[in-house]
Amino acid sequence: MIVTVTANPSLDRTIELGSALARGEVQRAVASHEQPGGKGVNVSRALIASGLDTVAVLPGDASDPMLVALRAERIPIANVTIAGRVRSNVTVTEPDGTTTKLNEPGPTLGPADEAALIDVIVSQAKRAEWLVLAGSLPPGLSPDFYARVVTAVRAASDGTPPLIAVDSSGAPMLALVESGVGVDLVKPNGEELAELVGGDADAIEADPRLAASAARLLVERGCRAVLATLGGNGAVLVTADDAWHATMPPIVVRSTVGAGDSSLAGYLYAQQRGASPEGRLAQAVAHGAAAAALAGSTVPTPGQTRPHDASVAPLTSPSSLTSRSTTTPTPSTDTKE
Ligand SMILES: O=P(O)(O)OC[C@@]1(O)O[C@H](CO)[C@@H](O)[C@@H]1O
């Protein structure tokens, strides 16, 4: 069982344009989609599509349209009732695959909401093999919320605590790494790696060796494995002893929203099926690529993924983080989200 936590879920609205976005103009959309989202929620949606057991923990009233949409998709949830409404995030996609995202801050939560959320997470985590903590934090939650959750879950465990995966950014992610609690897997993109260890985000995303060298700094700070997604340049997986790079299967990008979440789900799906680290990396890239080729934040089924097209190779001598890459990133296949 895999428990996901989305402290700041959203009702994602995707607007597909038939021509390039023109700021300041009125444009007619060719299609629109509304889907329940937020990073942990998307991981749960992708796990369900892959036939795995999951529960999505999130704040939100049972009658909130976002929770209603989640139930309609038959995603098992454990919610903490709050006074405010779940936020709405808007995505605009252009024909060349460019994805523009406008994310609301989310409802303000108080100390009682935070305590209730941690209680629900601790109780759900007792039957979990993995606990996935993903996304931004809404206003009012402590910046070290994720470190608090990890500590509470481990303290309450009466046997083997769940493995913990984290995919977040900014202050909450930095606070987790700096807390020294140590987690089993983190899934940054190039920008988030640069935020955490320094360096140039575009150069990291363009150069798998540079990304591996940045990821290794996170391993040294207590993250047992780092799955770094590099948009069109695939992904790297770095552990204390090894590093691999997987290339991205060729796709036509439709929407990159949730592609990173699908990558994480693909990694967990392969891990649950006993795959080697290389196999997990290939499945992560295949899930991310398949998601990027689908509309809105639609998640793929394993049958829609092509792990054999993601060629995996060991990375033996990572570039120095201070080196600059001359490779140009490939925006048309970016799976940053
Ligand atoms: O604002 P956050 O929490 O960082 O990200 C939220 C979000 O952009 O992430 C998902 C895609 O990864 C979307 O479903 C959702 O709108």
The ligand as an ORCA input file, in Angstrom:
! r2SCAN-3c Opt
* xyz 0 1
  O       1.754     24.171     -6.348
  P       2.375     22.797     -6.239
  O       1.827     22.042     -5.064
  O       3.861     22.799     -6.284
  O       1.967     21.998     -7.545
  C       0.607     21.763     -7.824
  C       0.481     21.225     -9.223
  O       0.998     22.134    -10.190
  O       1.243     20.037     -9.311
  C       0.577     19.072    -10.108
  C       1.451     18.647    -11.222
  O       2.652     18.124    -10.749
  C      -0.725     19.690    -10.534
  O      -1.754     18.738    -10.488
  C      -0.944     20.821     -9.577
  O      -1.722     21.865    -10.090
*
